[in-house]
């Protein structure tokens, strides 16, 4: 009886793991495009140093599928904008373009939170942040490190605010359609950070000039 229960338990576990496998959303896509996205996703996963090869493969697929989903969302937007420009004029055209952008924003919002939720089945919070950084070129820490180095007198609450805004910017950058738009998302928040620091009494021009001199003195290292 006990042996039968053990066998049933093992079969149940096998079913659960099989059901939890993530399928790569490759259907109808250019094989070369699929390969490039999988490789890009694999590079992000490689930096996580996961020991479990099954988990690493599943996470790679989840990331790749997110890239596919983003491509689909922007593809629908582009098609509707193209149609509006080719078949409409005046206010009707502008309204159709705005509607396409609004639909795109809605689709991004509806799918945004499912991505980290899927990752959480295999990764902890720190690893999920590392994935987000990988998808956004590590701009959060690059910008934060440079800002703190530029203004060594920053207070702890100011550092915390800067980091909070950069992390918020990363959420938008993750869903941006290309590298330029990703950097633009950060650029918006960098402007907010600069305004914040100026209001706090920092002379950013002088801070930056002094920073450049310090960098020069230590051989160009931040």
Buried (B, 14 or more C-beta within 10 A) or exposed (E): EEEEEEEEEEEEEEEEEEEEEBEBBBEEBEEEEBEEBBEBBBEBBEEBEBEEEEBBBBBBBBBBBBBBBBBBBBEBBEEBBEBBEEEBEEEEBEEBBEEBEEBBEEBBEEBBEEBBEBBEEBBEEEBBBBBBBBBBEBBBEBBBEEBBBBBEEBEEEBBEBBBEBBBBBBBBBBBBBEEEEBBBBBBEBBEBBEEBBEEEEBEBEEBEEBBEEEBEEEEEEE
